Amino acid sequence: MSSPANINPNLASGVDELLSQQARALSERLQAHRLELFPPNASKTLRSFQIGEVAKLLGLAPGYLRNLALEGKGPLPAIGNGGRRHYTAEQISDLRRYLDQNSRSQKRYVPCRSGSEGLQVISVVNFKGGSGKTTSAAHLAQGLALDGLRVLAIDLDPQASLSALHGFQPEFDVHANETLYGAIRYDDERRPLSDLVRNTNFPGLDIVPGNIELMEFEYETPRLLASSDQAGAIFFSRVDEALQDVEENYDVIVIDCPPQLGYLTMSAVCAATGLLVTVHPQMLDVMSMCQFLLMMGDVMTHLRDAGANVSYDWVRYLLTRYEPSDGPQTQMSGFMRTVFGDHVLTNPMLKSTAVSDAAITKQTLFEIERKQFTGSTYDRALESVNAVNGEIRDLIFRAWGRKS
């Protein structure tokens, strides 16, 4: 690494301005790229779903849905080339309500919580970047919404990748006091969380977007902790308090935490009822996770001693970007299952070009068209995502006292 003496004096004196200029130039290019994908004033849309996909979501045979359509019952799908029937996401929601009211089955097609079933808050965490945390959080939130649950996604990462995936460019679309920081800040500009919620292109899924403003909480909290101000002393309860404003509106809240164990993450961890730790099954990543767990255990002890209510319905580890043909990854997967047992989800999130290619256009597997990939590539990736989501959905249902 070059020493300061080797840096061009002009660069050394103006490196902050250089970085600012480069950031602005990059931001403008990214905005131009977004406008190519999504014209001005256009909102992000969602593709329609073929009858086979809808049948899987509802746990029904495709023939049953075809008969409903032929009889004119429930929302009527559009008919495309070759007579293929397509439902919009809104129609899937309408179909769930129709089946709930008219089906003789005891199955709940609209699985929203009721009675004593408490809000489930899932914090997705890891110490290390590149663990697939945001990708997992996005697919989980969208998948649960397609399953008929009312979901709120919260982007707690200042890098705001989850926001970008849902069509919100952090430096253009998210302004001052419009992130979760607005609901957890310490001054009199604090706002109700309900003011910060935005709709997404998925029915049943809302989002509180993020941007660099979230770092203000990381700066302010230690300053207040060092003073006599009691506001900073209970920083760990601020996310939980903010969620109470929208608790009745949702069944599940998915929080995408930053890749660090800072005050934002600690506050989200204290608000959680379920903890999802993503990890790439390679030695360096597992070693990094070990340090994360050691730090987290120590921090939680101190938080509990300070009065935090740190308890979970479940804690699970999710293997991400997993390649079954990779020998070392397979060994590391077996090693983790030996150490953590049933706390490792049975299904891993497979590495797939379908996931990475979809992200180029700020989309997920639920949004991208299958025809853009080799059918087997797309199907394998989607099967992996659905299997992971299904396990987590079962954990949610068990926390509510339901059968899977």
One Martini backbone bead per residue (centre of mass of N, CA, C, O) as a GRO file, in nm:
protein
  404
    1MET     BB    1   0.097   0.035   0.021
    2SER     BB    2   0.075   0.355  -0.001
    3SER     BB    3   0.208   0.626   0.113
    4PRO     BB    4   0.148   0.954   0.170
    5ALA     BB    5   0.416   1.046   0.023
    6ASN     BB    6   0.311   0.908  -0.267
    7ILE     BB    7   0.098   1.116  -0.295
    8ASN     BB    8  -0.049   1.333  -0.467
    9PRO     BB    9  -0.093   1.645  -0.352
   10ASN     BB   10  -0.355   1.713  -0.505
   11LEU     BB   11  -0.504   1.459  -0.412
   12ALA     BB   12  -0.473   1.489  -0.104
   13SER     BB   13  -0.628   1.774  -0.091
   14GLY     BB   14  -0.886   1.644  -0.299
   15VAL     BB   15  -1.018   1.358  -0.233
   16ASP     BB   16  -1.305   1.432  -0.145
   17GLU     BB   17  -1.386   1.564  -0.415
   18LEU     BB   18  -1.328   1.326  -0.597
   19LEU     BB   19  -1.531   1.127  -0.468
   20SER     BB   20  -1.778   1.306  -0.512
   21GLN     BB   21  -1.762   1.318  -0.820
   22GLN     BB   22  -1.773   1.011  -0.868
   23ALA     BB   23  -2.043   0.966  -0.729
   24ARG     BB   24  -2.212   1.152  -0.912
   25ALA     BB   25  -2.146   1.013  -1.178
   26LEU     BB   26  -2.254   0.734  -1.100
   27SER     BB   27  -2.541   0.820  -1.024
   28GLU     BB   28  -2.618   0.927  -1.305
   29ARG     BB   29  -2.580   0.659  -1.454
   30LEU     BB   30  -2.783   0.495  -1.286
   31GLN     BB   31  -3.025   0.672  -1.354
   32ALA     BB   32  -3.012   0.628  -1.660
   33HIS     BB   33  -3.050   0.322  -1.644
   34ARG     BB   34  -3.327   0.330  -1.506
   35LEU     BB   35  -3.476   0.496  -1.732
   36GLU     BB   36  -3.450   0.265  -1.937
   37LEU     BB   37  -3.624   0.062  -1.769
   38PHE     BB   38  -3.779   0.320  -1.622
   39PRO     BB   39  -3.973   0.548  -1.684
   40PRO     BB   40  -4.093   0.829  -1.610
   41ASN     BB   41  -4.346   0.776  -1.371
   42ALA     BB   42  -4.285   0.479  -1.353
   43SER     BB   43  -4.375   0.179  -1.229
   44LYS     BB   44  -4.315  -0.112  -1.103
   45THR     BB   45  -4.374  -0.418  -1.235
   46LEU     BB   46  -4.562  -0.731  -1.281
   47ARG     BB   47  -4.590  -1.021  -1.379
   48SER     BB   48  -4.744  -1.287  -1.486
   49PHE     BB   49  -4.913  -1.602  -1.404
   50GLN     BB   50  -4.924  -1.914  -1.450
   51ILE     BB   51  -5.130  -2.170  -1.369
   52GLY     BB   52  -4.905  -2.348  -1.246
   53GLU     BB   53  -4.798  -2.141  -1.043
   54VAL     BB   54  -5.067  -2.090  -0.894
   55ALA     BB   55  -5.114  -2.379  -0.800
   56LYS     BB   56  -4.864  -2.393  -0.619
   57LEU     BB   57  -4.935  -2.156  -0.431
   58LEU     BB   58  -5.229  -2.303  -0.350
   59GLY     BB   59  -5.229  -2.623  -0.360
   60LEU     BB   60  -5.323  -2.704  -0.658
   61ALA     BB   61  -5.466  -2.810  -0.935
   62PRO     BB   62  -5.473  -2.695  -1.251
   63GLY     BB   63  -5.756  -2.816  -1.324
   64TYR     BB   64  -5.917  -2.660  -1.112
   65LEU     BB   65  -5.863  -2.376  -1.228
   66ARG     BB   66  -5.979  -2.427  -1.507
   67ASN     BB   67  -6.268  -2.486  -1.413
   68LEU     BB   68  -6.320  -2.215  -1.284
   69ALA     BB   69  -6.285  -2.051  -1.544
   70LEU     BB   70  -6.503  -2.200  -1.716
   71GLU     BB   71  -6.730  -2.123  -1.486
   72GLY     BB   72  -6.673  -1.820  -1.383
   73LYS     BB   73  -6.489  -1.843  -1.124
   74GLY     BB   74  -6.367  -1.595  -1.016
   75PRO     BB   75  -6.102  -1.479  -1.144
   76LEU     BB   76  -6.023  -1.398  -1.474
   77PRO     BB   77  -5.809  -1.497  -1.693
   78ALA     BB   78  -5.581  -1.456  -1.918
   79ILE     BB   79  -5.541  -1.522  -2.274
   80GLY     BB   80  -5.296  -1.653  -2.459
   81ASN     BB   81  -5.088  -1.817  -2.621
   82GLY     BB   82  -5.225  -2.130  -2.664
   83GLY     BB   83  -5.435  -2.084  -2.415
   84ARG     BB   84  -5.289  -1.943  -2.190
   85ARG     BB   85  -5.312  -1.883  -1.851
   86HIS     BB   86  -5.329  -1.565  -1.667
   87TYR     BB   87  -5.222  -1.417  -1.360
   88THR     BB   88  -5.228  -1.180  -1.151
   89ALA     BB   89  -5.140  -1.088  -0.840
   90GLU     BB   90  -5.419  -0.971  -0.772
   91GLN     BB   91  -5.577  -1.230  -0.857
   92ILE     BB   92  -5.454  -1.415  -0.649
   93SER     BB   93  -5.578  -1.270  -0.410
   94ASP     BB   94  -5.872  -1.306  -0.505
   95LEU     BB   95  -5.861  -1.617  -0.513
   96ARG     BB   96  -5.815  -1.662  -0.215
   97ARG     BB   97  -6.081  -1.534  -0.120
   98TYR     BB   98  -6.268  -1.719  -0.276
   99LEU     BB   99  -6.174  -1.989  -0.151
  100ASP     BB  100  -6.235  -1.917   0.145
  101GLN     BB  101  -6.554  -1.882   0.084
  102ASN     BB  102  -6.600  -2.167  -0.116
  103SER     BB  103  -6.447  -2.380   0.013
  104ARG     BB  104  -6.455  -2.708   0.169
  105SER     BB  105  -6.200  -2.668   0.280
  106GLN     BB  106  -5.978  -2.616   0.568
  107LYS     BB  107  -5.811  -2.439   0.419
  108ARG     BB  108  -5.597  -2.151   0.420
  109TYR     BB  109  -5.569  -1.906   0.169
  110VAL     BB  110  -5.569  -1.683   0.401
  111PRO     BB  111  -5.289  -1.671   0.634
  112CYS     BB  112  -5.351  -1.467   0.829
  113ARG     BB  113  -5.339  -1.342   1.123
  114SER     BB  114  -5.486  -1.416   1.451
  115GLY     BB  115  -5.547  -1.317   1.748
  116SER     BB  116  -5.263  -1.450   1.921
  117GLU     BB  117  -5.101  -1.390   1.671
  118GLY     BB  118  -4.793  -1.276   1.626
  119LEU     BB  119  -4.565  -1.082   1.518
  120GLN     BB  120  -4.321  -1.133   1.268
  121VAL     BB  121  -3.961  -1.081   1.313
  122ILE     BB  122  -3.709  -1.078   1.058
  123SER     BB  123  -3.363  -1.102   1.091
  124VAL     BB  124  -3.109  -1.039   0.854
  125VAL     BB  125  -2.778  -1.173   0.907
  126ASN     BB  126  -2.428  -1.044   0.881
  127PHE     BB  127  -2.087  -0.961   0.886
  128LYS     BB  128  -2.069  -1.032   0.575
  129GLY     BB  129  -2.026  -0.965   0.270
  130GLY     BB  130  -2.173  -1.176   0.023
  131SER     BB  131  -2.402  -1.380   0.170
  132GLY     BB  132  -2.707  -1.320   0.056
  133LYS     BB  133  -2.897  -1.138   0.225
  134THR     BB  134  -3.068  -0.961   0.030
  135THR     BB  135  -3.166  -1.185  -0.157
  136SER     BB  136  -3.311  -1.343   0.067
  137ALA     BB  137  -3.498  -1.115   0.169
  138ALA     BB  138  -3.646  -1.059  -0.096
  139HIS     BB  139  -3.756  -1.349  -0.152
  140LEU     BB  140  -3.904  -1.377   0.115
  141ALA     BB  141  -4.098  -1.136   0.101
  142GLN     BB  142  -4.227  -1.209  -0.174
  143GLY     BB  143  -4.313  -1.501  -0.111
  144LEU     BB  144  -4.502  -1.437   0.131
  145ALA     BB  145  -4.692  -1.259  -0.036
  146LEU     BB  146  -4.774  -1.486  -0.240
  147ASP     BB  147  -4.891  -1.658   0.015
  148GLY     BB  148  -5.083  -1.415   0.166
  149LEU     BB  149  -4.912  -1.225   0.322
  150ARG     BB  150  -4.836  -0.955   0.533
  151VAL     BB  151  -4.566  -0.743   0.422
  152LEU     BB  152  -4.261  -0.598   0.564
  153ALA     BB  153  -3.992  -0.422   0.438
  154ILE     BB  154  -3.659  -0.346   0.577
  155ASP     BB  155  -3.406  -0.111   0.507
  156LEU     BB  156  -3.096  -0.113   0.710
  157ASP     BB  157  -2.906  -0.055   0.469
  158PRO     BB  158  -2.719   0.204   0.344
  159GLN     BB  159  -2.689   0.065   0.053
  160ALA     BB  160  -2.986  -0.020  -0.052
  161SER     BB  161  -3.052  -0.290  -0.222
  162LEU     BB  162  -3.347  -0.353  -0.155
  163SER     BB  163  -3.459  -0.094  -0.274
  164ALA     BB  164  -3.356  -0.130  -0.565
  165LEU     BB  165  -3.516  -0.397  -0.620
  166HIS     BB  166  -3.796  -0.208  -0.568
  167GLY     BB  167  -3.735   0.084  -0.730
  168PHE     BB  168  -3.532   0.245  -0.521
  169GLN     BB  169  -3.337   0.514  -0.548
  170PRO     BB  170  -3.172   0.636  -0.283
  171GLU     BB  171  -3.074   0.936  -0.402
  172PHE     BB  172  -3.374   1.001  -0.545
  173ASP     BB  173  -3.633   0.854  -0.374
  174VAL     BB  174  -3.480   0.910  -0.092
  175HIS     BB  175  -3.526   1.120   0.163
  176ALA     BB  176  -3.535   1.301   0.417
  177ASN     BB  177  -3.684   1.113   0.661
  178GLU     BB  178  -3.750   0.814   0.479
  179THR     BB  179  -3.640   0.625   0.679
  180LEU     BB  180  -3.607   0.456   0.969
  181TYR     BB  181  -3.470   0.693   1.107
  182GLY     BB  182  -3.733   0.865   1.139
  183ALA     BB  183  -3.838   0.642   1.378
  184ILE     BB  184  -3.536   0.644   1.566
  185ARG     BB  185  -3.477   0.907   1.641
  186TYR     BB  186  -3.392   1.159   1.906
  187ASP     BB  187  -3.569   1.380   1.804
  188ASP     BB  188  -3.846   1.594   1.702
  189GLU     BB  189  -3.842   1.439   1.396
  190ARG     BB  190  -3.994   1.210   1.467
  191ARG     BB  191  -4.170   0.936   1.310
  192PRO     BB  192  -4.399   0.747   1.195
  193LEU     BB  193  -4.378   0.455   1.027
  194SER     BB  194  -4.633   0.491   0.844
  195ASP     BB  195  -4.500   0.737   0.680
  196LEU     BB  196  -4.263   0.532   0.537
  197VAL     BB  197  -4.445   0.363   0.374
  198ARG     BB  198  -4.431   0.156   0.076
  199ASN     BB  199  -4.515   0.047  -0.215
  200THR     BB  200  -4.522  -0.228  -0.428
  201ASN     BB  201  -4.547  -0.466  -0.695
  202PHE     BB  202  -4.653  -0.634  -0.447
  203PRO     BB  203  -4.905  -0.770  -0.317
  204GLY     BB  204  -4.857  -0.737   0.035
  205LEU     BB  205  -4.596  -0.545  -0.020
  206ASP     BB  206  -4.391  -0.349   0.175
  207ILE     BB  207  -4.169  -0.052   0.224
  208VAL     BB  208  -3.866   0.060   0.388
  209PRO     BB  209  -3.640   0.250   0.284
  210GLY     BB  210  -3.297   0.323   0.204
  211ASN     BB  211  -2.992   0.500   0.314
  212ILE     BB  212  -2.728   0.687   0.433
  213GLU     BB  213  -2.893   0.808   0.675
  214LEU     BB  214  -2.866   0.562   0.875
  215MET     BB  215  -2.582   0.652   0.994
  216GLU     BB  216  -2.684   0.851   1.210
  217PHE     BB  217  -2.736   0.635   1.429
  218GLU     BB  218  -2.432   0.555   1.458
  219TYR     BB  219  -2.345   0.846   1.556
  220GLU     BB  220  -2.552   0.924   1.789
  221THR     BB  221  -2.550   0.697   2.001
  222PRO     BB  222  -2.261   0.725   2.131
  223ARG     BB  223  -2.302   1.019   2.219
  224LEU     BB  224  -2.541   0.957   2.416
  225LEU     BB  225  -2.400   0.738   2.587
  226ALA     BB  226  -2.175   0.954   2.687
  227SER     BB  227  -2.405   1.082   2.813
  228SER     BB  228  -2.696   1.167   3.014
  229ASP     BB  229  -2.873   1.065   2.799
  230GLN     BB  230  -3.137   0.826   2.790
  231ALA     BB  231  -3.192   0.766   2.490
  232GLY     BB  232  -2.928   0.598   2.426
  233ALA     BB  233  -2.961   0.368   2.647
  234ILE     BB  234  -3.232   0.263   2.458
  235PHE     BB  235  -3.166   0.184   2.156
  236PHE     BB  236  -3.269  -0.126   2.141
  237SER     BB  237  -3.594  -0.023   2.134
  238ARG     BB  238  -3.661   0.151   1.873
  239VAL     BB  239  -3.762  -0.052   1.663
  240ASP     BB  240  -3.982  -0.181   1.831
  241GLU     BB  241  -4.143   0.082   1.872
  242ALA     BB  242  -4.191   0.146   1.572
  243LEU     BB  243  -4.355  -0.121   1.500
  244GLN     BB  244  -4.618  -0.061   1.667
  245ASP     BB  245  -4.754   0.126   1.447
  246VAL     BB  246  -4.782  -0.153   1.232
  247GLU     BB  247  -4.867  -0.429   1.359
  248GLU     BB  248  -5.174  -0.461   1.241
  249ASN     BB  249  -5.080  -0.467   0.916
  250TYR     BB  250  -4.905  -0.734   0.981
  251ASP     BB  251  -4.738  -1.055   0.985
  252VAL     BB  252  -4.455  -0.971   0.845
  253ILE     BB  253  -4.110  -0.880   0.914
  254VAL     BB  254  -3.833  -0.780   0.704
  255ILE     BB  255  -3.486  -0.742   0.794
  256ASP     BB  256  -3.219  -0.572   0.640
  257CYS     BB  257  -2.910  -0.588   0.747
  258PRO     BB  258  -2.614  -0.486   0.807
  259PRO     BB  259  -2.260  -0.582   0.761
  260GLN     BB  260  -2.288  -0.534   1.091
  261LEU     BB  261  -2.238  -0.474   1.455
  262GLY     BB  262  -2.436  -0.236   1.513
  263TYR     BB  263  -2.694  -0.042   1.622
  264LEU     BB  264  -2.892  -0.132   1.408
  265THR     BB  265  -2.865  -0.437   1.443
  266MET     BB  266  -2.921  -0.452   1.748
  267SER     BB  267  -3.208  -0.334   1.728
  268ALA     BB  268  -3.318  -0.555   1.534
  269VAL     BB  269  -3.254  -0.801   1.716
  270CYS     BB  270  -3.444  -0.701   1.955
  271ALA     BB  271  -3.713  -0.710   1.760
  272ALA     BB  272  -3.698  -1.004   1.714
  273THR     BB  273  -3.836  -1.349   1.656
  274GLY     BB  274  -3.631  -1.399   1.414
  275LEU     BB  275  -3.322  -1.563   1.294
  276LEU     BB  276  -3.126  -1.500   0.993
  277VAL     BB  277  -2.829  -1.668   0.890
  278THR     BB  278  -2.605  -1.598   0.649
  279VAL     BB  279  -2.396  -1.842   0.453
  280HIS     BB  280  -2.104  -1.916   0.298
  281PRO     BB  281  -1.960  -2.242   0.229
  282GLN     BB  282  -1.672  -2.118   0.345
  283MET     BB  283  -1.411  -2.083   0.543
  284LEU     BB  284  -1.395  -1.769   0.570
  285ASP     BB  285  -1.698  -1.730   0.622
  286VAL     BB  286  -1.718  -1.911   0.876
  287MET     BB  287  -1.508  -1.758   1.041
  288SER     BB  288  -1.659  -1.490   1.037
  289MET     BB  289  -1.916  -1.601   1.175
  290CYS     BB  290  -1.782  -1.675   1.439
  291GLN     BB  291  -1.718  -1.384   1.522
  292PHE     BB  292  -2.007  -1.286   1.512
  293LEU     BB  293  -2.121  -1.478   1.732
  294LEU     BB  294  -1.938  -1.390   1.961
  295MET     BB  295  -2.024  -1.093   1.959
  296MET     BB  296  -2.329  -1.138   1.984
  297GLY     BB  297  -2.333  -1.285   2.252
  298ASP     BB  298  -2.202  -1.056   2.414
  299VAL     BB  299  -2.404  -0.831   2.344
  300MET     BB  300  -2.663  -0.973   2.448
  301THR     BB  301  -2.580  -0.983   2.740
  302HIS     BB  302  -2.568  -0.674   2.780
  303LEU     BB  303  -2.856  -0.612   2.685
  304ARG     BB  304  -3.002  -0.783   2.897
  305ASP     BB  305  -2.879  -0.631   3.141
  306ALA     BB  306  -3.018  -0.351   3.026
  307GLY     BB  307  -3.331  -0.475   2.937
  308ALA     BB  308  -3.344  -0.656   2.708
  309ASN     BB  309  -3.560  -0.852   2.486
  310VAL     BB  310  -3.396  -1.158   2.415
  311SER     BB  311  -3.607  -1.345   2.199
  312TYR     BB  312  -3.686  -1.657   2.021
  313ASP     BB  313  -3.855  -1.876   1.814
  314TRP     BB  314  -3.603  -1.862   1.602
  315VAL     BB  315  -3.292  -2.013   1.462
  316ARG     BB  316  -3.118  -1.973   1.142
  317TYR     BB  317  -2.926  -2.127   0.883
  318LEU     BB  318  -2.819  -2.007   0.557
  319LEU     BB  319  -2.724  -2.141   0.267
  320THR     BB  320  -2.533  -1.973   0.019
  321ARG     BB  321  -2.424  -2.005  -0.290
  322TYR     BB  322  -2.470  -2.306  -0.362
  323GLU     BB  323  -2.255  -2.590  -0.474
  324PRO     BB  324  -2.290  -2.926  -0.507
  325SER     BB  325  -2.015  -2.974  -0.691
  326ASP     BB  326  -1.858  -2.856  -0.446
  327GLY     BB  327  -1.661  -3.005  -0.229
  328PRO     BB  328  -1.594  -2.793  -0.004
  329GLN     BB  329  -1.891  -2.707   0.036
  330THR     BB  330  -1.998  -2.983   0.121
  331GLN     BB  331  -1.817  -3.007   0.369
  332MET     BB  332  -1.910  -2.744   0.509
  333SER     BB  333  -2.203  -2.824   0.530
  334GLY     BB  334  -2.156  -3.075   0.709
  335PHE     BB  335  -2.017  -2.924   0.937
  336MET     BB  336  -2.254  -2.737   1.014
  337ARG     BB  337  -2.457  -2.968   1.074
  338THR     BB  338  -2.291  -3.086   1.307
  339VAL     BB  339  -2.289  -2.825   1.486
  340PHE     BB  340  -2.613  -2.711   1.438
  341GLY     BB  341  -2.806  -2.890   1.299
  342ASP     BB  342  -3.139  -2.787   1.283
  343HIS     BB  343  -3.042  -2.479   1.243
  344VAL     BB  344  -3.013  -2.578   0.959
  345LEU     BB  345  -3.132  -2.554   0.674
  346THR     BB  346  -3.209  -2.792   0.453
  347ASN     BB  347  -3.221  -2.566   0.242
  348PRO     BB  348  -3.049  -2.415  -0.001
  349MET     BB  349  -2.908  -2.144  -0.174
  350LEU     BB  350  -2.852  -2.141  -0.489
  351LYS     BB  351  -2.638  -2.101  -0.733
  352SER     BB  352  -2.728  -1.856  -0.998
  353THR     BB  353  -2.771  -1.699  -1.301
  354ALA     BB  354  -3.064  -1.610  -1.259
  355VAL     BB  355  -3.011  -1.427  -1.014
  356SER     BB  356  -2.779  -1.245  -1.126
  357ASP     BB  357  -2.926  -1.152  -1.388
  358ALA     BB  358  -3.172  -1.023  -1.254
  359ALA     BB  359  -3.009  -0.803  -1.090
  360ILE     BB  360  -2.924  -0.623  -1.330
  361THR     BB  361  -3.255  -0.539  -1.345
  362LYS     BB  362  -3.377  -0.535  -1.061
  363GLN     BB  363  -3.446  -0.849  -1.001
  364THR     BB  364  -3.625  -1.139  -0.949
  365LEU     BB  365  -3.752  -1.452  -0.989
  366PHE     BB  366  -4.054  -1.342  -0.969
  367GLU     BB  367  -4.006  -1.130  -1.220
  368ILE     BB  368  -3.872  -1.292  -1.415
  369GLU     BB  369  -3.852  -1.445  -1.713
  370ARG     BB  370  -3.815  -1.770  -1.806
  371LYS     BB  371  -3.734  -1.722  -2.119
  372GLN     BB  372  -3.438  -1.593  -2.038
  373PHE     BB  373  -3.386  -1.900  -1.986
  374THR     BB  374  -3.312  -2.189  -1.908
  375GLY     BB  375  -3.543  -2.381  -1.780
  376SER     BB  376  -3.366  -2.542  -1.573
  377THR     BB  377  -3.231  -2.299  -1.439
  378TYR     BB  378  -3.484  -2.161  -1.333
  379ASP     BB  379  -3.621  -2.398  -1.184
  380ARG     BB  380  -3.391  -2.455  -0.983
  381ALA     BB  381  -3.389  -2.177  -0.847
  382LEU     BB  382  -3.691  -2.162  -0.764
  383GLU     BB  383  -3.695  -2.420  -0.596
  384SER     BB  384  -3.495  -2.320  -0.387
  385VAL     BB  385  -3.648  -2.069  -0.288
  386ASN     BB  386  -3.916  -2.216  -0.210
  387ALA     BB  387  -3.790  -2.406   0.000
  388VAL     BB  388  -3.687  -2.193   0.193
  389ASN     BB  389  -3.956  -2.041   0.235
  390GLY     BB  390  -4.111  -2.287   0.341
  391GLU     BB  391  -3.951  -2.323   0.603
  392ILE     BB  392  -4.009  -2.039   0.718
  393ARG     BB  393  -4.315  -2.057   0.710
  394ASP     BB  394  -4.329  -2.294   0.912
  395LEU     BB  395  -4.204  -2.137   1.149
  396ILE     BB  396  -4.427  -1.929   1.165
  397PHE     BB  397  -4.664  -2.122   1.212
  398ARG     BB  398  -4.550  -2.251   1.471
  399ALA     BB  399  -4.545  -1.984   1.632
  400TRP     BB  400  -4.875  -1.983   1.598
  401GLY     BB  401  -4.975  -2.298   1.623
  402ARG     BB  402  -4.946  -2.429   1.350
  403LYS     BB  403  -4.954  -2.603   1.083
  404SER     BB  404  -4.775  -2.651   0.788
   0.00000   0.00000   0.00000
